[in-house]
Amino acid sequence: MWAGVIFLVFIGIASITQRAILLKALLATGQTMSNNPMDAGFAQHPLLTIAHITPGLLFILLAPLQFIERIRQRWPGLHRWMGRFLLWTA
C-alpha cells in the first residue's frame, strides 16, 4: 500500500512542479495565453494559481505522514499540528 501512496505523491509533485515551471515561463515571457486552454486559464490568474498549488504541494507531502504510527506515538504534538494544517489546506 505504501508503494502506491508514494507513487501518487510523486505524481502530485510532478504535476505541481510542471504547473509552476510552465507558469514561470509564461510570466517571464509576458504571455497570458497558451496553446493549451488549461494553461491559459492558469496564466491569466498567476497569484491564484500559486495560492492553490503551494498549499496543495504541502498537503501532498504531509498527508501520508499522518498515517505513520511512529510519528503519532513519538511526536503527538507534531501529528496534531500537521492534522490541523491539513484540514486548513483541504
Secondary structure, 3 states (H helix, E strand, C coil): CHHHHHHHHHHHHHHHHHHHHHHHHHHHCCCCCCCCHHHHHHHHCHHHHHHHHHHHHHHHHHHHHHHCHHHHHHCHHHHHHHHHHHHHHC
